[in-house]
């Protein structure tokens, strides 16, 4: 997709992502994987090089790979430029954790939703009893790590998070704010006008 850029020298067509980057907007959409995580890292690095002005991250994702998501989490937590998080539509699984981890505002549209659940195995488990036991132990450690992170960012106890994430738990915008996953419900108009607390 392209948009128009008006300059003193005329009108130019530029990719829409370039136009958004010029306004310090970054998007997480689709499956979170190594490619999308590296693209996210590249964009956040570029914007940090430009200035310490806030960066707006818009999420609409069903989640994805934990390792890729954790790299993105590390960047969100330590970016010198403040990162504000926006949920537009849905943020499930790892995407919900990334959204909830925002330190400088977590804004959700009125009809958007979040979903938490325990880590899942994507492929059928095969192998010896010892290897299956090892996989199970790793999954339990990963679950404990993710629940601890969510507890930190929601203000809930690890046990409360563990209970909430023990099944596919969907939160509408009001429930997300109540549980501490989001800070505020905002409209698209509020975002475009820059009328955020």
N, CA and C atoms as a LAMMPS dump frame, in Angstrom:
ITEM: TIMESTEP
0
ITEM: NUMBER OF ATOMS
591
ITEM: BOX BOUNDS ff ff ff
-5.0000000000000000e+02 5.0000000000000000e+02
-5.0000000000000000e+02 5.0000000000000000e+02
-5.0000000000000000e+02 5.0000000000000000e+02
ITEM: ATOMS id mol type element x y z
1 1 1 N 0.832 -1.182 0
2 1 2 C 0 0 0
3 1 3 C 0.878 1.248 0
4 2 1 N 0.359 2.268 -0.642
5 2 2 C 1.115 3.516 -0.739
6 2 3 C 0.239 4.692 -0.315
7 3 1 N 0.889 5.795 -0.009
8 3 2 C 0.212 7.044 0.297
9 3 3 C 0.976 8.167 -0.389
10 4 1 N 0.449 9.369 -0.327
11 4 2 C 1.108 10.502 -0.958
12 4 3 C 1.825 11.353 0.083
13 5 1 N 3.002 11.842 -0.293
14 5 2 C 3.772 12.762 0.536
15 5 3 C 3.913 14.062 -0.232
16 6 1 N 3.388 15.144 0.347
17 6 2 C 3.472 16.455 -0.304
18 6 3 C 4.699 17.196 0.204
19 7 1 N 5.527 17.666 -0.727
20 7 2 C 6.721 18.442 -0.386
21 7 3 C 6.745 19.699 -1.248
22 8 1 N 7.714 20.555 -0.988
23 8 2 C 7.868 21.781 -1.797
24 8 3 C 8.187 21.443 -3.245
25 9 1 N 8.737 20.256 -3.474
26 9 2 C 9.109 19.846 -4.829
27 9 3 C 8.028 19.041 -5.546
28 10 1 N 6.891 18.864 -4.893
29 10 2 C 5.814 18.122 -5.532
30 10 3 C 5.253 17.036 -4.641
31 11 1 N 4.488 16.142 -5.256
32 11 2 C 3.843 15.039 -4.535
33 11 3 C 4.536 13.733 -4.913
34 12 1 N 4.879 12.959 -3.898
35 12 2 C 5.55 11.679 -4.118
36 12 3 C 4.712 10.558 -3.508
37 13 1 N 4.775 9.392 -4.125
38 13 2 C 4.114 8.21 -3.565
39 13 3 C 5.143 7.436 -2.753
40 14 1 N 4.78 7.121 -1.497
41 14 2 C 5.683 6.371 -0.615
42 14 3 C 4.911 5.226 0.034
43 15 1 N 5.609 4.148 0.435
44 15 2 C 4.935 3.049 1.14
45 15 3 C 4.267 3.556 2.41
46 16 1 N 3.094 3.016 2.715
47 16 2 C 2.344 3.481 3.886
48 16 3 C 3.127 3.236 5.179
49 17 1 N 3.91 2.138 5.235
50 17 2 C 4.711 1.874 6.44
51 17 3 C 5.756 2.961 6.661
52 18 1 N 6.313 3.488 5.576
53 18 2 C 7.281 4.578 5.682
54 18 3 C 6.61 5.82 6.246
55 19 1 N 5.391 6.092 5.782
56 19 2 C 4.643 7.249 6.293
57 19 3 C 4.363 7.089 7.788
58 20 1 N 3.986 5.871 8.193
59 20 2 C 3.724 5.631 9.62
60 20 3 C 5.004 5.773 10.447
61 21 1 N 6.117 5.228 9.947
62 21 2 C 7.38 5.354 10.671
63 21 3 C 7.768 6.809 10.865
64 22 1 N 7.484 7.636 9.87
65 22 2 C 7.822 9.056 9.986
66 22 3 C 7.018 9.722 11.093
67 23 1 N 5.892 9.094 11.47
68 23 2 C 5.07 9.602 12.577
69 23 3 C 5.296 8.783 13.849
70 24 1 N 6.372 7.98 13.849
71 24 2 C 6.792 7.18 15.001
72 24 3 C 5.732 6.144 15.395
73 25 1 N 5.147 5.507 14.376
74 25 2 C 4.17 4.435 14.573
75 25 3 C 4.757 3.128 14.064
76 26 1 N 4.656 2.089 14.895
77 26 2 C 5.144 0.75 14.547
78 26 3 C 3.982 -0.223 14.736
79 27 1 N 3.92 -1.242 13.878
80 27 2 C 2.796 -2.174 13.913
81 27 3 C 3.257 -3.612 14.145
82 28 1 N 2.556 -4.286 15.051
83 28 2 C 2.737 -5.727 15.261
84 28 3 C 1.44 -6.371 14.798
85 29 1 N 1.488 -7.078 13.677
86 29 2 C 0.29 -7.748 13.183
87 29 3 C 0.679 -9.098 12.613
88 30 1 N -0.29 -9.974 12.569
89 30 2 C -0.006 -11.322 12.097
90 30 3 C 0.738 -12.131 13.152
91 31 1 N 1.341 -13.215 12.718
92 31 2 C 2.033 -14.13 13.629
93 31 3 C 3.363 -13.558 14.081
94 32 1 N 3.611 -13.651 15.377
95 32 2 C 4.893 -13.217 15.934
96 32 3 C 5.91 -14.339 15.708
97 33 1 N 6.952 -14.04 14.936
98 33 2 C 7.997 -15.022 14.657
99 33 3 C 9.331 -14.292 14.547
100 34 1 N 10.374 -15.004 14.204
101 34 2 C 11.71 -14.391 14.147
102 34 3 C 11.748 -13.225 13.167
103 35 1 N 11.098 -13.371 12.017
104 35 2 C 11.116 -12.304 11.013
105 35 3 C 10.396 -11.051 11.506
106 36 1 N 9.2 -11.23 12.059
107 36 2 C 8.45 -10.056 12.524
108 36 3 C 9.123 -9.419 13.735
109 37 1 N 9.744 -10.237 14.584
110 37 2 C 10.439 -9.697 15.755
111 37 3 C 11.667 -8.893 15.335
112 38 1 N 12.409 -9.386 14.343
113 38 2 C 13.59 -8.653 13.862
114 38 3 C 13.176 -7.356 13.171
115 39 1 N 12.075 -7.394 12.407
116 39 2 C 11.584 -6.176 11.763
117 39 3 C 11.178 -5.156 12.819
118 40 1 N 10.522 -5.61 13.875
119 40 2 C 10.133 -4.739 14.984
120 40 3 C 11.372 -4.118 15.628
121 41 1 N 12.375 -4.947 15.895
122 41 2 C 13.613 -4.46 16.52
123 41 3 C 14.276 -3.408 15.639
124 42 1 N 14.333 -3.661 14.33
125 42 2 C 14.947 -2.706 13.402
126 42 3 C 14.232 -1.362 13.435
127 43 1 N 12.91 -1.391 13.455
128 43 2 C 12.14 -0.15 13.452
129 43 3 C 12.309 0.626 14.761
130 44 1 N 12.299 -0.086 15.886
131 44 2 C 12.458 0.585 17.184
132 44 3 C 13.868 1.173 17.302
133 45 1 N 14.871 0.458 16.803
134 45 2 C 16.241 0.99 16.821
135 45 3 C 16.338 2.256 15.986
136 46 1 N 15.753 2.226 14.792
137 46 2 C 15.774 3.394 13.909
138 46 3 C 15.137 4.605 14.587
139 47 1 N 13.968 4.405 15.193
140 47 2 C 13.267 5.514 15.827
141 47 3 C 14.009 6.018 17.065
142 48 1 N 14.674 5.128 17.794
143 48 2 C 15.494 5.56 18.929
144 48 3 C 16.69 6.376 18.456
145 49 1 N 17.278 5.996 17.312
146 49 2 C 18.388 6.766 16.752
147 49 3 C 17.956 8.182 16.393
148 50 1 N 16.7 8.336 15.968
149 50 2 C 16.202 9.644 15.547
150 50 3 C 15.949 10.579 16.727
151 51 1 N 15.293 10.06 17.774
152 51 2 C 14.993 10.919 18.938
153 51 3 C 14.461 10.073 20.086
154 52 1 N 14.255 10.721 21.225
155 52 2 C 13.673 10.062 22.391
156 52 3 C 12.188 10.37 22.531
157 53 1 N 11.575 10.878 21.447
158 53 2 C 10.132 11.125 21.469
159 53 3 C 9.393 9.789 21.558
160 54 1 N 8.166 9.773 22.118
161 54 2 C 7.426 8.511 22.261
162 54 3 C 7.21 7.782 20.933
163 55 1 N 7.173 6.464 21.027
164 55 2 C 6.875 5.586 19.897
165 55 3 C 5.541 4.909 20.188
166 56 1 N 4.641 4.91 19.217
167 56 2 C 3.342 4.255 19.368
168 56 3 C 3.37 2.908 18.667
169 57 1 N 3.082 1.833 19.417
170 57 2 C 3.07 0.479 18.869
171 57 3 C 1.627 -0.014 18.84
172 58 1 N 1.153 -0.348 17.648
173 58 2 C -0.216 -0.824 17.453
174 58 3 C -0.19 -2.333 17.247
175 59 1 N -0.972 -3.056 18.065
176 59 2 C -0.97 -4.519 18.02
177 59 3 C -2.318 -5.041 17.538
178 60 1 N -2.258 -5.975 16.593
179 60 2 C -3.408 -6.776 16.176
180 60 3 C -2.831 -8.122 15.767
181 61 1 N -2.753 -9.047 16.71
182 61 2 C -2.023 -10.296 16.483
183 61 3 C -2.604 -11.423 17.317
184 62 1 N -2.573 -12.608 16.735
185 62 2 C -2.999 -13.803 17.452
186 62 3 C -1.888 -14.449 18.253
187 63 1 N -0.716 -13.793 18.321
188 63 2 C 0.408 -14.333 19.087
189 63 3 C 1.388 -15.065 18.194
190 64 1 N 2.153 -15.948 18.798
191 64 2 C 3.152 -16.683 18.017
192 64 3 C 4.235 -17.27 18.889
193 65 1 N 5.46 -17.215 18.396
194 65 2 C 6.589 -17.879 19.052
195 65 3 C 7.029 -17.132 20.311
196 66 1 N 7.255 -17.888 21.361
197 66 2 C 7.629 -17.291 22.644
198 66 3 C 9.007 -16.639 22.566
199 67 1 N 9.983 -17.31 21.965
200 67 2 C 11.338 -16.74 21.922
201 67 3 C 11.371 -15.435 21.141
202 68 1 N 10.644 -15.375 20.029
203 68 2 C 10.577 -14.139 19.249
204 68 3 C 9.879 -13.054 20.059
205 69 1 N 8.798 -13.419 20.723
206 69 2 C 8.076 -12.463 21.545
207 69 3 C 8.906 -11.933 22.702
208 70 1 N 9.737 -12.777 23.28
209 70 2 C 10.56 -12.331 24.413
210 70 3 C 11.628 -11.335 23.967
211 71 1 N 12.128 -11.468 22.729
212 71 2 C 13.055 -10.456 22.224
213 71 3 C 12.338 -9.113 22.117
214 72 1 N 11.113 -9.137 21.617
215 72 2 C 10.325 -7.91 21.505
216 72 3 C 10.031 -7.334 22.891
217 73 1 N 9.742 -8.204 23.834
218 73 2 C 9.497 -7.772 25.218
219 73 3 C 10.714 -7.031 25.771
220 74 1 N 11.898 -7.594 25.582
221 74 2 C 13.125 -6.961 26.082
222 74 3 C 13.296 -5.561 25.497
223 75 1 N 12.966 -5.407 24.223
224 75 2 C 13.094 -4.102 23.569
225 75 3 C 12.092 -3.112 24.144
226 76 1 N 10.85 -3.548 24.324
227 76 2 C 9.812 -2.672 24.889
228 76 3 C 10.207 -2.208 26.288
229 77 1 N 10.79 -3.101 27.067
230 77 2 C 11.134 -2.774 28.453
231 77 3 C 12.301 -1.798 28.568
232 78 1 N 13.198 -1.804 27.608
233 78 2 C 14.435 -1.025 27.774
234 78 3 C 14.652 0.048 26.718
235 79 1 N 13.671 0.285 25.874
236 79 2 C 13.812 1.328 24.853
237 79 3 C 13.991 2.694 25.515
238 80 1 N 15.051 3.448 25.177
239 80 2 C 15.204 4.796 25.736
240 80 3 C 14.019 5.701 25.389
241 81 1 N 13.483 5.57 24.169
242 81 2 C 12.28 6.321 23.801
243 81 3 C 11.073 5.608 24.4
244 82 1 N 10.185 6.322 25.096
245 82 2 C 9.006 5.672 25.677
246 82 3 C 8.157 5.002 24.604
247 83 1 N 7.649 3.811 24.901
248 83 2 C 6.804 3.08 23.972
249 83 3 C 5.397 2.985 24.546
250 84 1 N 4.43 3.522 23.789
251 84 2 C 3.02 3.428 24.165
252 84 3 C 2.393 2.297 23.356
253 85 1 N 1.568 1.483 24.01
254 85 2 C 0.971 0.315 23.369
255 85 3 C -0.508 0.557 23.084
256 86 1 N -0.95 0.114 21.9
257 86 2 C -2.343 0.247 21.489
258 86 3 C -2.846 -1.092 20.981
259 87 1 N -3.97 -1.566 21.509
260 87 2 C -4.593 -2.791 20.995
261 87 3 C -5.711 -2.382 20.058
262 88 1 N -5.571 -2.765 18.794
263 88 2 C -6.597 -2.449 17.796
264 88 3 C -7.134 -3.759 17.23
265 89 1 N -8.214 -4.211 17.768
266 89 2 C -8.818 -5.462 17.319
267 89 3 C -8.627 -6.564 18.34
268 90 1 N -7.441 -7.182 18.33
269 90 2 C -7.198 -8.267 19.283
270 90 3 C -5.707 -8.452 19.517
271 91 1 N -5.405 -8.932 20.691
272 91 2 C -4.033 -9.326 21.042
273 91 3 C -4.17 -10.593 21.881
274 92 1 N -3.78 -11.721 21.298
275 92 2 C -3.918 -13.008 21.963
276 92 3 C -2.548 -13.567 22.313
277 93 1 N -2.514 -14.346 23.4
278 93 2 C -1.326 -15.118 23.748
279 93 3 C -0.098 -14.21 23.913
280 94 1 N 0.977 -14.435 23.159
281 94 2 C 2.19 -13.628 23.286
282 94 3 C 1.919 -12.158 22.961
283 95 1 N 1.012 -11.897 22.039
284 95 2 C 0.677 -10.511 21.705
285 95 3 C 0.031 -9.813 22.897
286 96 1 N -0.771 -10.54 23.67
287 96 2 C -1.389 -9.96 24.872
288 96 3 C -0.326 -9.63 25.909
289 97 1 N 0.659 -10.509 26.057
290 97 2 C 1.749 -10.225 26.998
291 97 3 C 2.519 -8.981 26.564
292 98 1 N 2.821 -8.872 25.273
293 98 2 C 3.538 -7.687 24.793
294 98 3 C 2.733 -6.422 25.044
295 99 1 N 1.441 -6.463 24.738
296 99 2 C 0.594 -5.302 24.982
297 99 3 C 0.599 -4.932 26.464
298 100 1 N 0.386 -5.922 27.316
299 100 2 C 0.295 -5.679 28.757
300 100 3 C 1.602 -5.181 29.351
301 101 1 N 2.717 -5.413 28.655
302 101 2 C 4.034 -5.045 29.197
303 101 3 C 4.393 -3.585 28.962
304 102 1 N 3.517 -2.837 28.309
305 102 2 C 3.81 -1.427 28.055
306 102 3 C 4.005 -0.645 29.347
307 103 1 N 5.017 0.205 29.362
308 103 2 C 5.347 0.98 30.564
309 103 3 C 4.887 2.433 30.471
310 104 1 N 4.461 2.859 29.29
311 104 2 C 4.156 4.275 29.088
312 104 3 C 2.759 4.472 28.507
313 105 1 N 1.842 3.616 28.892
314 105 2 C 0.46 3.698 28.437
315 105 3 C 0.079 2.481 27.636
316 106 1 N -1.024 1.833 28.057
317 106 2 C -1.563 0.656 27.369
318 106 3 C -3.026 0.973 27.051
319 107 1 N -3.28 1.31 25.802
320 107 2 C -4.588 1.797 25.377
321 107 3 C -5.284 0.75 24.523
322 108 1 N -6.567 0.532 24.801
323 108 2 C -7.323 -0.482 24.072
324 108 3 C -8.583 0.148 23.494
325 109 1 N -8.89 -0.18 22.243
326 109 2 C -10.118 0.31 21.614
327 109 3 C -11.323 -0.383 22.255
328 110 1 N -12.49 0.273 22.267
329 110 2 C -13.652 -0.242 23.004
330 110 3 C -14.05 -1.674 22.678
331 111 1 N -13.963 -2.085 21.412
332 111 2 C -14.4 -3.425 21.033
333 111 3 C -13.25 -4.388 20.753
334 112 1 N -12.077 -4.045 21.238
335 112 2 C -10.929 -4.948 21.114
336 112 3 C -10.935 -5.939 22.265
337 113 1 N -10.153 -7.013 22.115
338 113 2 C -10.079 -8 23.186
339 113 3 C -8.683 -8.588 23.299
340 114 1 N -8.4 -9.075 24.498
341 114 2 C -7.141 -9.752 24.786
342 114 3 C -7.448 -11.197 25.157
343 115 1 N -6.457 -12.071 25.019
344 115 2 C -6.637 -13.465 25.434
345 115 3 C -5.336 -13.996 26.02
346 116 1 N -5.458 -14.61 27.18
347 116 2 C -4.323 -15.275 27.833
348 116 3 C -4.559 -16.772 27.83
349 117 1 N -3.48 -17.53 27.761
350 117 2 C -3.541 -18.967 27.954
351 117 3 C -2.135 -19.481 28.261
352 118 1 N -2.057 -20.741 28.613
353 118 2 C -0.753 -21.342 28.888
354 118 3 C 0.005 -21.556 27.585
355 119 1 N 1.345 -21.665 27.653
356 119 2 C 2.124 -21.95 26.434
357 119 3 C 1.653 -23.255 25.797
358 120 1 N 1.638 -23.263 24.468
359 120 2 C 1.178 -24.437 23.727
360 120 3 C 2.312 -25.043 22.91
361 121 1 N 2.224 -26.336 22.697
362 121 2 C 3.129 -27.012 21.769
363 121 3 C 2.483 -26.985 20.395
364 122 1 N 3.213 -26.504 19.395
365 122 2 C 2.644 -26.387 18.057
366 122 3 C 2.569 -27.72 17.332
367 123 1 N 3.523 -28.602 17.574
368 123 2 C 3.567 -29.874 16.863
369 123 3 C 3.303 -31.019 17.832
370 124 1 N 2.911 -32.146 17.287
371 124 2 C 2.721 -33.319 18.129
372 124 3 C 4.025 -33.712 18.806
373 125 1 N 3.941 -34.081 20.086
374 125 2 C 5.138 -34.451 20.84
375 125 3 C 5.499 -35.892 20.511
376 126 1 N 6.762 -36.083 20.113
377 126 2 C 7.25 -37.421 19.81
378 126 3 C 8.623 -37.582 20.427
379 127 1 N 8.991 -38.803 20.671
380 127 2 C 10.323 -39.075 21.198
381 127 3 C 10.271 -40.019 22.379
382 128 1 N 11.421 -40.174 23.001
383 128 2 C 11.527 -41.078 24.148
384 128 3 C 10.837 -40.472 25.366
385 129 1 N 10.611 -41.297 26.366
386 129 2 C 9.992 -40.822 27.611
387 129 3 C 10.845 -39.729 28.237
388 130 1 N 12.164 -39.88 28.164
389 130 2 C 13.058 -38.878 28.752
390 130 3 C 12.956 -37.543 28.037
391 131 1 N 12.885 -37.575 26.701
392 131 2 C 12.8 -36.314 25.959
393 131 3 C 11.446 -35.646 26.182
394 132 1 N 10.382 -36.453 26.281
395 132 2 C 9.058 -35.89 26.553
396 132 3 C 9.026 -35.268 27.943
397 133 1 N 9.666 -35.902 28.903
398 133 2 C 9.737 -35.347 30.259
399 133 3 C 10.496 -34.022 30.237
400 134 1 N 11.59 -33.96 29.483
401 134 2 C 12.38 -32.736 29.381
402 134 3 C 11.565 -31.598 28.761
403 135 1 N 10.805 -31.92 27.7
404 135 2 C 9.954 -30.92 27.051
405 135 3 C 8.912 -30.402 28.033
406 136 1 N 8.321 -31.318 28.783
407 136 2 C 7.305 -30.935 29.766
408 136 3 C 7.886 -30.015 30.835
409 137 1 N 9.081 -30.337 31.316
410 137 2 C 9.719 -29.49 32.33
411 137 3 C 10.04 -28.106 31.777
412 138 1 N 10.508 -28.049 30.53
413 138 2 C 10.786 -26.754 29.894
414 138 3 C 9.517 -25.929 29.759
415 139 1 N 8.412 -26.58 29.372
416 139 2 C 7.14 -25.871 29.221
417 139 3 C 6.656 -25.309 30.559
418 140 1 N 6.853 -26.065 31.616
419 140 2 C 6.437 -25.593 32.942
420 140 3 C 7.283 -24.394 33.382
421 141 1 N 8.579 -24.422 33.071
422 141 2 C 9.443 -23.279 33.389
423 141 3 C 9.032 -22.046 32.578
424 142 1 N 8.714 -22.272 31.307
425 142 2 C 8.273 -21.167 30.454
426 142 3 C 6.966 -20.592 30.983
427 143 1 N 6.041 -21.451 31.359
428 143 2 C 4.767 -20.985 31.914
429 143 3 C 4.994 -20.14 33.155
430 144 1 N 5.874 -20.607 34.038
431 144 2 C 6.167 -19.863 35.267
432 144 3 C 6.766 -18.496 34.949
433 145 1 N 7.669 -18.444 33.967
434 145 2 C 8.298 -17.178 33.573
435 145 3 C 7.258 -16.196 33.027
436 146 1 N 6.397 -16.674 32.129
437 146 2 C 5.39 -15.806 31.525
438 146 3 C 4.385 -15.318 32.564
439 147 1 N 3.98 -16.198 33.473
440 147 2 C 3.036 -15.796 34.515
441 147 3 C 3.651 -14.752 35.451
442 148 1 N 4.939 -14.898 35.722
443 148 2 C 5.632 -13.922 36.572
444 148 3 C 5.683 -12.553 35.888
445 149 1 N 5.936 -12.552 34.583
446 149 2 C 5.97 -11.301 33.83
447 149 3 C 4.595 -10.641 33.841
448 150 1 N 3.554 -11.426 33.592
449 150 2 C 2.199 -10.873 33.588
450 150 3 C 1.806 -10.358 34.969
451 151 1 N 2.213 -11.056 36.015
452 151 2 C 1.916 -10.589 37.376
453 151 3 C 2.577 -9.236 37.63
454 152 1 N 3.804 -9.088 37.164
455 152 2 C 4.533 -7.822 37.326
456 152 3 C 3.8 -6.667 36.657
457 153 1 N 3.267 -6.898 35.469
458 153 2 C 2.675 -5.806 34.691
459 153 3 C 1.187 -5.575 34.976
460 154 1 N 0.527 -6.538 35.631
461 154 2 C -0.896 -6.373 35.938
462 154 3 C -1.153 -6.01 37.394
463 155 1 N -0.172 -6.254 38.259
464 155 2 C -0.396 -6.027 39.685
465 155 3 C -1.117 -7.182 40.35
466 156 1 N -1.366 -8.258 39.613
467 156 2 C -1.991 -9.457 40.183
468 156 3 C -0.91 -10.374 40.752
469 157 1 N -1.331 -11.324 41.565
470 157 2 C -0.375 -12.315 42.058
471 157 3 C -0.12 -13.343 40.957
472 158 1 N 0.982 -14.067 41.097
473 158 2 C 1.284 -15.126 40.133
474 158 3 C 0.155 -16.148 40.119
475 159 1 N -0.415 -16.455 41.291
476 159 2 C -1.505 -17.438 41.356
477 159 3 C -2.743 -16.942 40.629
478 160 1 N -3.037 -15.643 40.733
479 160 2 C -4.184 -15.082 40.012
480 160 3 C -3.968 -15.163 38.503
481 161 1 N -2.762 -14.859 38.068
482 161 2 C -2.451 -14.944 36.636
483 161 3 C -2.506 -16.396 36.175
484 162 1 N -1.944 -17.282 36.975
485 162 2 C -1.935 -18.705 36.636
486 162 3 C -3.36 -19.225 36.439
487 163 1 N -4.26 -18.819 37.334
488 163 2 C -5.655 -19.237 37.228
489 163 3 C -6.299 -18.661 35.966
490 164 1 N -6.055 -17.379 35.706
491 164 2 C -6.65 -16.722 34.534
492 164 3 C -6.14 -17.31 33.232
493 165 1 N -4.873 -17.752 33.213
494 165 2 C -4.259 -18.251 31.977
495 165 3 C -4.332 -19.772 31.851
496 166 1 N -5.085 -20.423 32.734
497 166 2 C -5.134 -21.885 32.703
498 166 3 C -6.001 -22.419 31.556
499 167 1 N -6.709 -21.53 30.883
500 167 2 C -7.518 -21.888 29.712
501 167 3 C -7.52 -20.666 28.785
502 168 1 N -8.127 -20.759 27.608
503 168 2 C -8.215 -19.609 26.702
504 168 3 C -9.159 -18.585 27.317
505 169 1 N -8.582 -17.606 28.015
506 169 2 C -9.36 -16.626 28.772
507 169 3 C -9.402 -15.315 27.993
508 170 1 N -10.583 -14.984 27.481
509 170 2 C -10.765 -13.766 26.698
510 170 3 C -11.219 -12.62 27.604
511 171 1 N -10.651 -11.451 27.375
512 171 2 C -10.996 -10.252 28.134
513 171 3 C -11.497 -9.19 27.165
514 172 1 N -12.71 -8.675 27.379
515 172 2 C -13.113 -7.522 26.583
516 172 3 C -12.379 -6.298 27.133
517 173 1 N -12.598 -5.147 26.547
518 173 2 C -11.808 -3.975 26.948
519 173 3 C -12.017 -3.605 28.412
520 174 1 N -13.244 -3.682 28.888
521 174 2 C -13.529 -3.343 30.296
522 174 3 C -12.849 -4.342 31.222
523 175 1 N -12.953 -5.63 30.897
524 175 2 C -12.323 -6.669 31.711
525 175 3 C -10.801 -6.55 31.684
526 176 1 N -10.246 -6.163 30.538
527 176 2 C -8.792 -6.01 30.421
528 176 3 C -8.285 -4.912 31.346
529 177 1 N -9.013 -3.798 31.414
530 177 2 C -8.622 -2.712 32.326
531 177 3 C -8.767 -3.174 33.772
532 178 1 N -9.859 -3.849 34.077
533 178 2 C -10.112 -4.318 35.453
534 178 3 C -9.041 -5.301 35.915
535 179 1 N -8.566 -6.154 35.009
536 179 2 C -7.557 -7.154 35.386
537 179 3 C -6.146 -6.57 35.406
538 180 1 N -5.984 -5.36 34.909
539 180 2 C -4.661 -4.733 34.896
540 180 3 C -3.855 -5 33.641
541 181 1 N -4.515 -5.536 32.596
542 181 2 C -3.825 -5.785 31.332
543 181 3 C -3.745 -4.53 30.473
544 182 1 N -4.661 -3.595 30.692
545 182 2 C -4.718 -2.337 29.951
546 182 3 C -4.919 -1.2 30.943
547 183 1 N -4.532 0.011 30.528
548 183 2 C -4.694 1.18 31.39
549 183 3 C -5.973 1.944 31.104
550 184 1 N -6.338 2.015 29.839
551 184 2 C -7.442 2.9 29.476
552 184 3 C -8.082 2.462 28.169
553 185 1 N -9.411 2.632 28.096
554 185 2 C -10.147 2.412 26.858
555 185 3 C -10.188 3.745 26.113
556 186 1 N -9.785 3.744 24.857
557 186 2 C -9.777 4.978 24.066
558 186 3 C -10.448 4.727 22.722
559 187 1 N -10.894 5.786 22.091
560 187 2 C -11.475 5.66 20.764
561 187 3 C -10.41 5.92 19.71
562 188 1 N -10.717 5.546 18.489
563 188 2 C -9.82 5.838 17.373
564 188 3 C -9.645 7.353 17.242
565 189 1 N -10.73 8.084 17.469
566 189 2 C -10.662 9.55 17.412
567 189 3 C -9.703 10.12 18.433
568 190 1 N -9.709 9.551 19.662
569 190 2 C -8.77 10.012 20.694
570 190 3 C -7.327 9.823 20.227
571 191 1 N -7.055 8.668 19.613
572 191 2 C -5.694 8.37 19.144
573 191 3 C -5.273 9.366 18.08
574 192 1 N -6.157 9.601 17.114
575 192 2 C -5.81 10.486 16.005
576 192 3 C -5.646 11.944 16.443
577 193 1 N -6.408 12.328 17.469
578 193 2 C -6.286 13.702 17.982
579 193 3 C -5.127 13.856 18.953
580 194 1 N -4.563 12.718 19.386
581 194 2 C -3.489 12.77 20.375
582 194 3 C -4.002 13.091 21.769
583 195 1 N -5.27 12.814 22.014
584 195 2 C -5.876 13.149 23.31
585 195 3 C -5.764 11.952 24.259
586 196 1 N -4.569 11.68 24.702
587 196 2 C -4.306 10.565 25.617
588 196 3 C -3.692 11.105 26.892
589 197 1 N -4.01 10.437 27.998
590 197 2 C -3.451 10.867 29.293
591 197 3 C -1.972 10.542 29.383
